[in-house]
Amino acid sequence: MSESLNINFIDVYSPDGDAPINDWVCSILMGNEPPPDDTIYHWVHHRDAEVAERILTEHDVTGTFDLCGRRAWTQQMVVDEIKGLWSRFQNAVKHSHTSQSLSDIPSPAAVRYSGEPRRPNLGPLHDALVNCGTDGWRPMTAMRVGLMECIANSAEQI
């Protein structure tokens, strides 16, 4: 039996997906607080996951790899970011920005999770991508960009 490529996609989200992050966006857009979630996530946008899978496939890499984001996120960190982005979006639509709403308020994403490390081992994935001639596992889609995509998708649905 020949080896194949197996990727364990962990905490991958997309604007039209069904990950917890999508539920949080919908709750906030409807004016509700999402139910509490104590899980620590390592979110990664689906485009980054797809690029990594394509590169590994094109280079005929075999084996099993865990794939997730590099950074730990609590629900509160993500929810605070969603709320800030949603507020800015609403202010833009309603032409109701103030100097404070446009100021450079630090993102809640600037907070680092300092609890027990729980991230899957990304070393084998990183090394495999380096062997394919890349810089390794370096997701490129910023959380804010991915969340804005989720907000835009959810806003269309509501």
SULCORDA-V828741 format. One record per backbone hydrogen bond with DSSP energy under -0.5 kcal/mol. CO is the residue of the C=O (numbers start at 1). NH is the residue of the N-H. Records with the same first field share a line. If there is no record, write none. Layout:
# SULCORDA-V828741
CO->NH, NH
This chain:
# SULCORDA-V828741
4->6, 63
6->8, 65
7->9
8->10, 67
11->44
13->46
14->17
19->22, 23
20->24
21->25
22->26
23->27
24->28
25->29
26->30
27->32
28->31
37->75
39->41
41->73
42->69
44->13
45->48, 49
46->50
47->51
48->52
49->53
50->54
51->55
52->56
53->57
54->58
55->59
56->61
57->60
63->6
65->8
67->10
73->41
74->78
75->79
76->80
77->81
78->82
79->83
80->84
81->85
82->86
83->87
84->88
85->89
86->90
87->91
88->92
89->93
90->94
91->95, 96, 97
92->95
98->102
99->103
100->103
103->105
107->110
108->111
120->122
122->126
123->127
124->128
125->129
126->130
127->131
128->132
129->134
130->133
136->138
140->142
142->146
143->147
144->148
145->149
146->150
147->151
148->152
149->153
150->154
151->155
152->156
153->157
154->158
